[in-house]
Amino acid sequence: MKLLVTQIEFDFDDCYDEEVSKEDQLSYTQDAIGIWEVDNEDELVDKISDTLGWCIKSINYQPNAPHPLTSYL
């Protein structure tokens, strides 16, 4: 199943070594926005955390669907 992540917030305060720059925070967030392929919805948070290396505070997602303004009948 493909899920579209529309908004995500990582827990960058959980950094032990040094503070994460705003540029890096933005980069991780932009990398997470988009389509993720998982077997079920329960795997989404774990897959993103495992891939990008950060815990997730909050996430908004939806099933991937054609956008009404750009899809063709």
N, CA, C and O of each residue as an XYZ file, in Angstrom:
292
protein
N       0.839     -1.169      0.000
C       0.000      0.000      0.000
C       0.886      1.234      0.000
O       1.948      1.255      0.621
N       0.441      2.243     -0.693
C       1.192      3.494     -0.770
C       0.461      4.561      0.027
O      -0.737      4.781     -0.150
N       1.212      5.224      0.915
C       0.654      6.277      1.752
C       1.399      7.571      1.472
O       2.620      7.581      1.319
N       0.653      8.653      1.410
C       1.204      9.976      1.131
C       1.348     10.750      2.442
O       0.351     11.116      3.064
N       2.581     10.996      2.856
C       2.843     11.793      4.051
C       2.742     13.262      3.654
O       3.473     13.734      2.783
N       1.818     13.983      4.311
C       1.583     15.385      3.973
C       2.206     16.340      4.984
O       2.489     17.494      4.659
N       2.423     15.859      6.216
C       3.035     16.689      7.253
C       3.688     15.768      8.270
O       3.153     14.707      8.593
N       4.852     16.177      8.776
C       5.562     15.361      9.753
C       6.393     16.250     10.658
O       6.917     17.274     10.219
N       6.517     15.861     11.924
C       7.349     16.585     12.877
C       8.231     15.557     13.590
O       7.733     14.621     14.215
N       9.532     15.746     13.487
C      10.485     14.850     14.125
C      10.860     15.370     15.509
O      10.698     16.556     15.799
N      11.358     14.482     16.357
C      11.826     14.835     17.691
C      13.328     15.109     17.627
O      14.143     14.255     17.976
N      13.676     16.306     17.180
C      15.085     16.668     17.069
C      15.698     17.001     18.431
O      16.915     17.157     18.530
N      14.882     17.114     19.478
C      15.391     17.366     20.823
C      16.016     16.107     21.421
O      16.688     16.167     22.451
N      15.791     14.974     20.769
C      16.297     13.689     21.253
C      17.699     13.420     20.705
O      18.064     12.271     20.458
N      18.468     14.466     20.519
C      19.829     14.347     19.972
C      20.822     14.408     21.125
O      20.791     15.337     21.931
N      21.698     13.418     21.199
C      22.619     13.331     22.318
C      23.955     14.022     22.055
O      24.543     14.594     22.974
N      24.433     13.978     20.838
C      25.772     14.478     20.548
C      25.823     15.997     20.389
O      26.575     16.681     21.083
N      25.026     16.503     19.482
C      25.039     17.943     19.215
C      23.694     18.367     18.659
O      22.878     17.533     18.267
N      23.476     19.646     18.630
C      22.211     20.189     18.150
C      22.128     20.058     16.627
O      23.125     20.211     15.923
N      20.932     19.774     16.140
C      20.709     19.628     14.701
C      20.374     21.004     14.130
O      19.488     21.691     14.640
N      21.072     21.404     13.082
C      20.847     22.726     12.494
C      19.463     22.806     11.862
O      18.865     21.785     11.523
N      18.969     24.006     11.710
C      17.660     24.232     11.084
C      17.655     23.723      9.649
O      16.647     23.196      9.178
N      18.772     23.879      8.956
C      18.876     23.388      7.575
C      18.719     21.870      7.527
O      18.011     21.339      6.672
N      19.383     21.176      8.452
C      19.280     19.723      8.499
C      17.879     19.277      8.900
O      17.360     18.295      8.370
N      17.269     20.000      9.834
C      15.895     19.680     10.233
C      14.955     19.796      9.048
O      14.111     18.926      8.834
N      15.095     20.859      8.281
C      14.263     21.065      7.101
C      14.514     19.974      6.065
O      13.576     19.493      5.429
N      15.756     19.589      5.897
C      16.110     18.548      4.937
C      15.471     17.213      5.307
O      14.901     16.545      4.445
N      15.558     16.813      6.580
C      14.929     15.562      7.026
C      13.420     15.614      6.825
O      12.812     14.638      6.387
N      12.822     16.748      7.145
C      11.372     16.891      6.997
C      10.969     16.786      5.527
O      10.002     16.098      5.201
N      11.693     17.453      4.646
C      11.382     17.392      3.222
C      11.588     15.994      2.660
O      10.860     15.574      1.760
N      12.575     15.270      3.181
C      12.810     13.899      2.731
C      11.656     12.972      3.109
O      11.386     11.994      2.413
N      10.984     13.280      4.204
C       9.900     12.414      4.684
C       8.566     12.695      3.995
O       7.704     11.819      3.931
N       8.396     13.906      3.482
C       7.148     14.270      2.813
C       7.100     13.565      1.464
O       8.055     13.622      0.689
N       5.982     12.902      1.190
C       5.831     12.208     -0.092
C       5.258     10.824      0.104
O       4.671     10.519      1.141
N       5.434      9.998     -0.895
C       4.836      8.663     -0.911
C       5.787      7.641     -0.297
O       6.972      7.595     -0.630
N       5.245      6.821      0.606
C       5.970      5.720      1.235
C       5.197      4.447      0.970
O       3.974      4.415      1.108
N       5.903      3.401      0.592
C       5.259      2.113      0.342
C       5.481      1.199      1.541
O       6.617      0.906      1.912
N       4.378      0.753      2.142
C       4.401     -0.124      3.313
C       3.354     -1.215      3.137
O       2.476     -1.114      2.279
N       3.453     -2.259      3.954
C       2.464     -3.338      3.900
C       1.151     -2.938      4.565
O       0.077     -3.348      4.124
N       1.242     -2.121      5.650
C       0.042     -1.621      6.315
C       0.373     -0.301      7.009
O       1.541      0.070      7.125
N      -0.660      0.404      7.468
C      -0.470      1.724      8.060
C       0.402      1.695      9.310
O       1.108      2.661      9.598
N       0.355      0.599     10.047
C       1.129      0.496     11.286
C       2.634      0.534     11.037
O       3.394      0.877     11.943
N       3.074      0.194      9.850
C       4.502      0.169      9.526
C       5.060      1.534      9.131
O       6.278      1.713      9.097
N       4.200      2.485      8.836
C       4.656      3.762      8.278
C       5.626      4.498      9.199
O       6.713      4.883      8.767
N       5.254      4.695     10.447
C       6.104      5.452     11.382
C       7.442      4.747     11.575
O       8.490      5.394     11.581
N       7.414      3.428     11.732
C       8.659      2.682     11.918
C       9.560      2.774     10.694
O      10.776      2.914     10.828
N       8.977      2.697      9.510
C       9.785      2.754      8.283
C      10.454      4.116      8.132
O      11.632      4.194      7.783
N       9.708      5.188      8.394
C      10.283      6.530      8.275
C      11.370      6.728      9.329
O      12.442      7.249      9.021
N      11.104      6.318     10.568
C      12.096      6.464     11.641
C      13.356      5.655     11.345
O      14.469      6.139     11.549
N      13.181      4.431     10.868
C      14.335      3.595     10.550
C      15.142      4.163      9.380
O      16.371      4.087      9.375
N      14.456      4.725      8.400
C      15.123      5.258      7.220
C      15.875      6.556      7.516
O      17.016      6.731      7.090
N      15.224      7.468      8.251
C      15.818      8.782      8.475
C      16.524      8.912      9.816
O      17.284      9.859     10.017
N      16.290      7.982     10.742
C      17.029      7.964     11.996
C      16.495      8.853     13.100
O      17.208      9.110     14.070
N      15.265      9.331     12.990
C      14.690     10.205     14.012
C      13.324      9.694     14.438
O      12.575      9.151     13.627
N      13.002      9.873     15.727
C      11.665      9.555     16.216
C      10.688     10.606     15.701
O      11.068     11.745     15.432
N       9.433     10.211     15.568
C       8.411     11.098     15.012
C       7.487     11.563     16.130
O       6.948     10.754     16.886
N       7.309     12.895     16.222
C       6.370     13.466     17.201
C       4.948     13.412     16.668
O       4.029     13.008     17.380
N       4.765     13.818     15.417
C       3.432     13.806     14.817
C       3.547     13.594     13.318
O       4.560     13.919     12.698
N       2.483     13.043     12.754
C       2.480     12.751     11.321
C       1.054     12.821     10.795
O       0.113     12.392     11.463
N       0.904     13.361      9.599
C      -0.365     13.348      8.867
C      -0.117     12.656      7.540
O       0.851     12.955      6.842
N      -0.993     11.737      7.201
C      -0.859     11.010      5.942
C      -2.232     10.601      5.447
O      -3.224     10.674      6.172
N      -2.269     10.173      4.207
C      -3.506      9.710      3.585
C      -3.152      8.671      2.538
O      -2.009      8.604      2.086
N      -4.123      7.863      2.152
C      -3.856      6.928      1.054
C      -3.500      7.714     -0.204
O      -4.066      8.776     -0.462
N      -2.577      7.195     -0.970
C      -2.188      7.868     -2.202
C      -3.353      7.820     -3.182
O      -3.915      6.755     -3.441
N      -3.704      8.961     -3.716
C      -4.804      9.056     -4.675
C      -4.476     10.140     -5.691
O      -3.747     11.081     -5.375
N      -4.997     10.025     -6.895
C      -4.761     11.082     -7.882
C      -5.349     12.408     -7.402
O      -6.425     12.443     -6.804
N      -4.648     13.466     -7.664
C      -5.141     14.790     -7.308
C      -6.266     15.168     -8.264
O      -6.126     14.970     -9.471
N      -7.386     15.709     -7.758
C      -8.525     16.003     -8.618
C      -8.244     17.023     -9.729
O      -8.913     17.008    -10.762
N      -7.270     17.900     -9.525
C      -6.984     18.918    -10.534
C      -6.023     18.429    -11.622
O      -5.952     19.013    -12.704
N      -5.292     17.366    -11.330
C      -4.305     16.904    -12.310
C      -4.592     15.504    -12.858
O      -3.868     15.023    -13.730
N      -5.626     14.855    -12.362
C      -5.946     13.505    -12.851
C      -6.852     13.597    -14.077
O      -7.578     14.572    -14.269
N      -6.786     12.569    -14.882
C      -7.593     12.504    -16.085
C      -8.603     11.376    -15.929
O      -8.320     10.355    -15.302
N      -9.767     11.572    -16.499
C     -10.811     10.542    -16.429
C     -10.596      9.481    -17.469
O     -11.379      8.534    -17.557
